[in-house]
Amino acid sequence: MQKSVKDKIPVTVLTGFLGSGKTTLLNYILKENHGMKIAVIENEFGEIGIDGDLVVGSTEEIFEMTNGCVCCVAEARDDLLRVIRQLLERPDRLDHIIIETSGLADPYPVAQTFFLDDPIREETNLDGVIALVDAKHILRHLDDGKVDAFDNQAVDQIVCADRIVINKIDIATEDEIAEVTARVQQLNETAEIVRSSFAQIDLGKILGLAAFDRNRKMAADIGLDPPDHDHAHHHPAPWDKDASHTHDASVTSVGIELPGHMDATAMARWVQELKGQDTADLFRMKGIFSVKDDDYCYVLHGVHSEIEFRPNHPWADEIRCNKMIFIGRNLDRAALQARLAECVAAA
Ligand SMILES: Nc1nc2c(ncn2[C@@H]2O[C@H](COP(=O)(O)OP(=O)(O)OP(=O)(O)O)[C@@H](O)[C@H]2O)c(=O)[nH]1
């Protein structure tokens, strides 16, 4: 007998362009006292994984997938299925699964996973696709002239969402927020929009949505159910090789790992220097660092010229390290590596 929705584990797909606040939202959800047992699956774009280190209390409930983007690499999709099947086999039942997709991913193929595969289809229910939108930076990516208009992930992410969180309202003006809201509504007329600063949202607005209509549409899209009405956008199935999309090839990543400890003053100087440069092509930077004579693990976050370098949490049992990823266009690997190496403290 088929399970009813309430007996299935709800799954939330968290999407949003690079740096929009997905990990910030995850940390907020995981810190809230909701009493739920939540597993988080992270899928990152780039050569090295950082997000797992940036999520609070990285426990066994956080699964990092760094072998490619789930939305377009078949092996990564297999990996996702494997992780979810493992989660379903556990004796202690989960209350919720959250999948954070990479900031460059189309969330649609990820969401479709939940209709395709047994036992996943039997045991889980796609609760909703939540899109985070950076109120300060999203317009430049929606209007990115270098991206094929039909394959702009920033657009896809908004189109596909059941709920949209316009985040970072603390650094955007009312006019900017109004403009972003209007653009978002043009792209997606049905999703409810909520606003937030540092992704602090009533969790009832984003978990437990059970987006039934959308689920029926998606099932119809992949031939599991007769379509009952027309819908605006048809995506290719992720396993359809001829139809598979590629990411904007001009956006690349540079991952750097360095031994030793960093010099806090040198790092602060470099951050100031970066803020003064043209950061239009520097979409995202994130890193974790060991600073000389300091017990704290430092994080560096950059979204274009909004860049911060700060202590995040005390190093516990993990091995201290310095790793950093840059995502953008025209990245000069050698120059970035050399400049960062200058910030390593003398032994
Ligand atoms: N001012 C401000 N900064 C924010 C807000 N939300 C997140 N940030 C900062 O924006 C940066 C990126 O946030 P993340 O949560 O890592 O973004 P993300 O979407 O997970 O990024 P990717 O994993 O690269 O796609 C960090 O420096 C955050 O502290 C906000 O509402 N206001």
The ligand as a Gaussian input file, in Angstrom:
#p B3LYP/6-31G(d) Opt

LIG

0 1
 N       24.634000      41.765000       5.267000
 C       24.145000      40.529000       5.133000
 N       25.001000      39.522000       4.873000
 C       24.476000      38.286000       4.761000
 C       23.097000      38.009000       4.909000
 N       22.903000      36.678000       4.745000
 C       24.109000      36.150000       4.507000
 N       25.076000      37.098000       4.527000
 C       26.506000      36.942000       4.295000
 O       26.688000      36.629000       2.909000
 C       27.797000      35.751000       2.746000
 C       27.344000      34.505000       2.002000
 O       26.399000      33.799000       2.783000
 P       26.214000      32.218000       2.659000
 O       25.116000      31.820000       3.595000
 O       27.500000      31.512000       2.791000
 O       25.725000      32.111000       1.137000
 P       25.485000      30.796000       0.259000
 O       24.263000      31.033000      -0.533000
 O       25.515000      29.566000       1.110000
 O       26.775000      30.833000      -0.666000
 P       27.290000      29.706000      -1.701000
 O       27.492000      28.443000      -0.911000
 O       28.558000      30.247000      -2.234000
 O       26.284000      29.589000      -2.777000
 C       28.308000      35.495000       4.159000
 O       29.328000      36.438000       4.412000
 C       27.117000      35.786000       5.047000
 O       27.479000      36.172000       6.362000
 C       22.214000      39.117000       5.171000
 O       20.988000      39.000000       5.246000
 N       22.807000      40.343000       5.256000

